[in-house]
Structures are given as C-alpha cells and as structure tokens.
C-alpha cells in the first residue's frame, strides 16, 4: 500500500472545444457525498445538450462477461437557463456534458 494522499479536491473538471462541440468532463471523487454543480456557459452558443454519467453504487463494481452492463453510462439531468448549467453529481461519479453548436 502506498502513502495516503490528503487534501485532494473532490471535484475535478476539464473542458475541450472542437468546431462543432464543447465538452465538459467532471469527476466527483467523494466516496460519500454528491454535489450540485453550477457551470457558467455564458458566451457559448449551442443548439443541443447531451449529458451522461458513469456511476454505480458500489465503487468497486466492474463489468464482466457475465455482467457486461453492470457499470454503464446513464443520462444525466441538466438544468439550464442559457447562461448556466446545473447538474447533480453522484458520489464517485464520472460525468460528461456535450454542448453541440
């Protein structure tokens, strides 16, 4: 076992832009807590939003030959008012939000 790492933020995010999309990736590292997250998207012109989460209640859950869809992407609810997005992030989840231009 390695040394315990302390003081790591629970929420980590990154964004990437291409010609026709703007993608936001958010990881919630908390083992116990979900978080509501607001994202300022003012200035980004988009026509459609899609969002998915990768989550399982059991943090050690895996996919296998007998259960190939045990851990899979599911739709993530996004609320928007055109200037900000609001999402509820589940504990230990990986999330992606795609804004199509």
N, C-alpha and C positions, 0 to 999 in steps of 0.2 A: 504494500500500500504506500502511496505517495503522501506527501505532506498536504494537509488540508489547506485549501485556498480560501481566504477570507476577503470580505468587502468587495464582492463581485456584484455589480448591479443586476437586479432581477430581469429587467427589460433591456433587450439589445435590439437595435434595428439598423436596417440598411435600405437604400433605395437605388434604383437603376432606371435609366431612361433610354429608350430607343426611338426610332422615328414615329412609331405608332402606339407605344405603350409607356406607361410609367408604373414601375413595380415597387411595392413597399414590402419588406420582409421584417417580421417581428418575432422574436423569441421571448417567451416568458420562462425564465429559468427557475422560478419559485417552485419548490416541491409542494407547497401548501396553499398558496394564495393566487386567485385570479385577480385581474386588474382591468379597469375600464381605461381605455386609451383614446385620447383625442389627438388627431393629426391635422395640422394646418395644410390645406391643399389650395389655398387661395393662389391664383395665378396659374393653376394647372387647368387647361381646358380638356375636358373629357366627355365622351358620349356614353360610356358604359362602365360599370364597376362590377368586377367579379372578385370574390374572396373565398379562401379556403383555409381550414385549419387541419393540422396533423396532430391528433391527440388520442390518448387512451387513458382511462382512469388509472390503470396500472402502469407506472413509469417504466417498468421493465418488460412490458408487453412487446412481443415480436410477431412478425409474420412467419409462417412456416408452410410446408407443403400441405399439412392437414388443415391449417387456418390461414390461407393466403391473404385474406382481407381483414385480419384481426385489427391491424392498425392501418387506417387509410384516411385519405383526405375527405373532409366533410365540408359542406357550405358553412361559411362564417357570415353571420348577420352584420351588415354595415349600415349605420345610420349616417345620413349626410344632409347638410344644408347648403351645399355647393362651395362653402369656404372651409369646412372642416368635416372630417370623418370621425365617427365614434364607433369603437369596437370593444367588445368584452372578451378579454383574453383569458382562456382557461389556464389553470396551473400547468406547469411543464408542457407548454404547447409551442408549436411552430406554426406561424401564420403568414399568409401571403395575400396581398391586395393588389389587384391589377386594374389600373385605370386606362381604358382604351381611348385614344384621342380621336 
